[in-house]
Amino acid sequence: MKRRERPVGVDLFCGVGGMSLGFEQAGFDVIAAADVEKVHVDTYSKNFPTCTALCLDLALVSGDKFKEQAAIKDKHIDVVFAGPPCQGFSTIGKRKREDPRNFLLNDLARLIADLAPSYFVVENVAGILVGDAVRNLEEFVRCVRRAGYSTVEPIQLLDAAEFGVPQRRRRVFLLGYAANVRPPRYPKSLYPNSDNGDSKRPTVWDAIGDLPKVEKVEYLFDTDEYKGALGKPSVYAQVLRGEIRDPEDRSRRRDVNGNGLGGCSRTVHTTETIRRFENTKPGRSEEVSRFYRLSKDGLAPTLRAGTGPAQGSFMAPRPIHPFQNRCITIREAARLHSFPDWFRFHHTKWHGFRQIGNSVPPRLARAVAESVRRALDSD
């Protein structure tokens, strides 16, 4: 069989598409995606207009039904990638093994068997490797092995900071492959620490230093789109602004997506909150809210998602800007996550921050996707 110039992928539990963007940047065409939350599927469709994005409960559909609805019934899928809900495995949460979200791993295994891709990639929190959660992971591995797949061992934790993302974010990646293809390898760190501790990683200020001082822009109380000039960018910011091309990025070119720079809406803080933020030093947490104040030359902590409607709709703590006495904007969070400026999120802070916190940073996803692509190309 002659391989297409761009292999094809399918994104399950897609959210707004951090993994999709990373795989696209590695040279894949993402042809279908699905998520159970309509607000995420609508946002995904705006960012990936050529991909068929479906609002589906993946626990209730077969692979054949998914292919039929996505109009890809006769296509071979090179890779299925997925980030099923992780809150039930997170060490921050209650970690109940009977949490129904945990058993979506079994549905993912079933769908992988049905869709029969050459490769699969599964992402989840580090907590899936400890305690009772390991049993869910082991059950998933048994299911895919029965379907004829092998997994790359040992399963590894990857830190987004080691792949050019200015954020400490460690996640488990499970790589699987069919019997007739070459196994992939885990990617090696692009920004390892040197002997003197200098990693040359992009910093918080590299990511957000050129973005607007939103507290001086009155209209950003009413809209999330900033339409003024930006400051002097770092190389990292120039790439995300679309001003210089990343030679490793093979994604489809987008120039704009909306009428301005989205995700810049202001947050109303009380005078007391502003005073507490002012007294919080960079690299420390504010005493009452426990919000972390970003350090200009450091990395952001893991950007968290909060909870969905079924779990009470709680917003996760948001970092405080290094110099301005406010929480960061959605766009600043997106920069810290390695999303380009054309990428849009829901305009509300709750949905927007949740969409980012639930996403795999595109630069981290791209590193994993490139490992799969190399295996495909050498097969």
TORKERO-501426 format. One record per residue (C-alpha): residue in one letter; x, y, z. Coordinates in steps of 0.25 Angstrom, whole numbers, padded with zeros to 4 digits, always signed. Example, Ala and Ser with C-alpha at 12.3 -4.5 7.8 and 13.67 -1.06 7.14 Angstrom:
<recs>
A+0049-0018+0031
S+0055-0004+0029
</recs>
This chain:
<recs>
M+0000+0000+0000
K+0006+0014-0004
R+0006+0023+0008
R+0000+0037+0007
E+0009+0049+0008
R+0002+0053+0020
P-0002+0041+0029
V-0016+0043+0036
G-0020+0043+0051
V-0032+0043+0059
D-0034+0050+0072
L-0043+0044+0083
F-0047+0052+0095
C-0041+0064+0087
G-0045+0076+0096
V-0041+0088+0088
G-0030+0081+0080
G-0016+0083+0087
M-0012+0069+0083
S-0018+0071+0069
L-0010+0083+0067
G+0003+0076+0071
F+0000+0064+0062
E-0003+0074+0051
Q+0010+0081+0053
A+0017+0068+0052
G+0011+0066+0038
F-0002+0058+0041
D-0015+0061+0035
V-0025+0060+0046
I-0038+0056+0039
A-0048+0053+0051
A-0049+0057+0065
A-0060+0055+0076
D-0063+0060+0090
V-0075+0059+0099
E-0076+0074+0102
K-0082+0082+0091
V-0075+0095+0096
H-0062+0089+0093
V-0066+0083+0080
D-0071+0096+0075
T-0058+0103+0079
Y-0050+0091+0072
S-0058+0093+0059
K-0054+0108+0059
N-0039+0104+0060
F-0039+0092+0051
P-0050+0095+0040
T-0046+0084+0031
C-0047+0073+0041
T-0060+0066+0045
A-0062+0069+0059
L-0074+0061+0066
C-0081+0063+0079
L-0082+0049+0084
D-0082+0041+0097
L-0071+0031+0093
A-0075+0021+0103
L-0088+0019+0095
V-0082+0017+0080
S-0075+0007+0073
G-0063+0009+0064
D-0072+0006+0051
K-0082+0016+0056
F-0071+0027+0059
K-0066+0025+0045
E-0079+0025+0038
Q-0083+0039+0045
A-0069+0044+0042
A-0070+0040+0028
I-0057+0033+0028
K-0062+0018+0027
D-0052+0014+0016
K-0040+0021+0021
H-0028+0014+0028
I-0025+0022+0041
D-0010+0023+0044
V-0011+0028+0058
V-0022+0030+0068
F-0018+0039+0080
A-0026+0042+0092
G-0026+0049+0105
P-0038+0043+0113
P-0043+0050+0125
C-0032+0050+0136
Q-0039+0056+0148
G-0042+0042+0154
F-0027+0039+0154
S-0022+0052+0158
T-0014+0053+0172
I-0021+0066+0174
G-0035+0060+0174
K-0042+0049+0182
R-0037+0038+0173
K-0049+0028+0174
R-0046+0016+0166
E-0061+0015+0163
D-0061+0029+0157
P-0069+0026+0144
R-0058+0035+0136
N-0048+0025+0140
F-0055+0014+0132
L-0054+0022+0119
L-0040+0016+0117
N-0048+0003+0115
D-0056+0010+0104
L-0044+0015+0098
A-0037+0002+0097
R-0050-0004+0090
L-0050+0008+0080
I-0035+0006+0077
A-0038-0009+0074
D-0050-0005+0065
L-0043+0006+0058
A-0030-0002+0056
P-0020+0009+0054
S-0005+0006+0052
Y-0002+0014+0065
F-0008+0020+0077
V-0004+0030+0087
V-0011+0032+0101
E-0008+0044+0110
N-0012+0045+0125
V-0008+0050+0138
A+0004+0045+0146
G-0006+0039+0156
I-0010+0028+0147
L+0003+0021+0151
V+0001+0020+0166
G-0009+0014+0175
D-0022+0008+0170
A-0022+0016+0157
V-0011+0006+0152
R-0021-0005+0151
N-0029+0003+0141
L-0017+0006+0133
E-0013-0009+0134
E-0027-0013+0129
F-0026-0004+0117
V-0012-0010+0113
R-0018-0024+0114
C-0030-0020+0105
V-0021-0014+0094
R-0012-0026+0095
R-0023-0035+0093
A-0026-0027+0080
G-0012-0029+0075
Y-0005-0017+0080
S+0008-0016+0087
T+0012-0004+0096
V+0026+0003+0097
E+0031+0000+0111
P+0034+0005+0121
I+0023+0015+0120
Q+0029+0029+0122
L+0026+0043+0128
L+0029+0054+0119
D+0030+0069+0125
A+0025+0080+0115
A+0036+0089+0120
E+0047+0080+0113
F+0040+0081+0100
G+0040+0097+0099
V+0027+0100+0107
P+0029+0110+0118
Q+0021+0102+0128
R+0024+0090+0138
R+0015+0080+0134
R+0018+0065+0135
R+0009+0055+0128
V+0008+0040+0125
F+0009+0036+0110
L+0006+0022+0106
L+0010+0018+0092
G+0004+0006+0085
Y+0007+0000+0071
A+0001-0011+0063
A+0008-0024+0060
N+0012-0021+0045
V+0018-0007+0048
R+0031-0002+0054
P+0030+0002+0069
P+0032+0017+0072
R+0041+0022+0082
Y+0039+0033+0093
P+0044+0046+0089
K+0057+0051+0096
S+0057+0065+0103
L+0059+0077+0095
Y+0063+0086+0106
P+0071+0077+0116
N+0078+0083+0128
S+0093+0086+0126
D+0103+0084+0137
N+0101+0098+0142
G+0086+0097+0142
D+0084+0106+0130
S+0073+0099+0121
K+0071+0111+0111
R+0056+0108+0112
P+0046+0119+0109
T+0042+0126+0121
V+0029+0133+0126
W+0034+0146+0121
D+0038+0140+0107
A+0023+0136+0106
I+0015+0148+0111
G+0025+0160+0112
D+0019+0166+0099
L+0004+0164+0102
P-0004+0176+0106
K-0005+0183+0119
V-0020+0179+0120
E-0023+0187+0132
K-0021+0200+0124
V-0031+0196+0113
E-0045+0199+0118
Y-0053+0192+0106
L-0047+0178+0111
F-0057+0178+0121
D-0068+0176+0110
T-0060+0168+0100
D-0048+0158+0100
E-0042+0163+0087
Y-0031+0173+0088
K-0029+0181+0075
G-0016+0190+0079
A-0002+0188+0077
L+0007+0178+0084
G+0020+0180+0090
K+0034+0175+0086
P+0034+0160+0085
S+0043+0149+0088
V+0046+0138+0078
Y+0036+0129+0085
A+0026+0140+0084
Q+0029+0143+0069
V+0026+0129+0066
L+0013+0129+0073
R+0009+0142+0067
G+0012+0136+0053
E+0023+0146+0050
I+0034+0136+0048
R+0032+0121+0043
D+0036+0110+0052
P+0044+0101+0042
E+0039+0088+0050
D+0024+0092+0049
R+0017+0085+0037
S+0003+0090+0041
R-0007+0097+0031
R-0004+0112+0031
R-0014+0120+0038
D-0012+0135+0039
V-0024+0141+0047
N-0036+0135+0054
G-0046+0146+0058
N-0045+0161+0058
G-0034+0163+0068
L-0025+0156+0079
G-0035+0147+0086
G-0035+0143+0101
C-0031+0157+0106
S-0043+0160+0115
R-0041+0167+0128
T-0044+0161+0142
V-0051+0170+0153
H-0043+0169+0165
T-0047+0175+0179
T-0038+0186+0185
E-0034+0175+0196
T-0030+0165+0186
I-0022+0175+0178
R-0015+0178+0191
R-0012+0164+0194
F-0007+0161+0180
E+0002+0174+0182
N+0008+0168+0195
T+0011+0154+0188
K+0025+0153+0183
P+0028+0146+0169
G+0030+0131+0172
R+0021+0131+0184
S+0007+0127+0186
E-0003+0138+0191
E-0007+0135+0206
V-0023+0134+0204
S-0025+0129+0190
R-0013+0121+0189
F-0011+0127+0175
Y+0003+0126+0170
R+0010+0139+0166
L+0018+0136+0153
S+0033+0139+0153
K+0038+0146+0140
D+0050+0138+0138
G+0044+0124+0143
L+0033+0115+0138
A+0018+0114+0140
P+0013+0104+0149
T+0003+0093+0143
L-0009+0101+0138
R-0021+0093+0143
A-0035+0092+0137
G-0044+0092+0149
T-0057+0084+0149
G-0068+0082+0139
P-0083+0084+0141
A-0085+0070+0146
Q-0074+0072+0157
G-0079+0086+0162
S-0073+0095+0151
F-0061+0100+0160
M-0051+0109+0154
A-0036+0105+0156
P-0026+0115+0163
R-0021+0124+0152
P-0006+0129+0153
I-0004+0144+0157
H+0003+0153+0146
P+0018+0155+0150
F+0017+0170+0151
Q+0002+0174+0149
N-0007+0171+0161
R-0017+0162+0154
C-0019+0148+0150
I-0014+0145+0136
T-0023+0145+0124
I-0027+0134+0115
R-0018+0138+0104
E-0006+0139+0114
A-0010+0125+0119
A-0010+0120+0104
R+0004+0126+0102
L+0009+0118+0114
H+0003+0106+0108
S+0010+0108+0094
F-0003+0111+0087
P-0002+0121+0075
D-0009+0134+0075
W-0019+0130+0064
F-0024+0119+0073
R-0037+0123+0079
F-0044+0119+0092
H-0058+0121+0098
H-0059+0135+0102
T-0063+0133+0116
K-0052+0131+0126
W-0058+0118+0132
H-0059+0111+0119
G-0046+0117+0113
F-0037+0114+0125
R-0043+0100+0126
Q-0041+0097+0111
I-0026+0101+0113
G-0024+0093+0126
N-0030+0081+0119
S-0021+0082+0107
V-0008+0075+0104
P+0002+0087+0101
P+0003+0086+0085
R+0019+0086+0086
L+0019+0074+0095
A+0008+0067+0086
R+0017+0070+0074
A+0029+0064+0080
V+0021+0051+0083
A+0015+0052+0069
E+0028+0053+0062
S+0033+0040+0069
V+0021+0033+0063
R+0023+0040+0049
R+0038+0035+0049
A+0033+0021+0052
L+0023+0022+0041
D+0033+0028+0031
S+0043+0017+0034
D+0033+0005+0033
</recs>
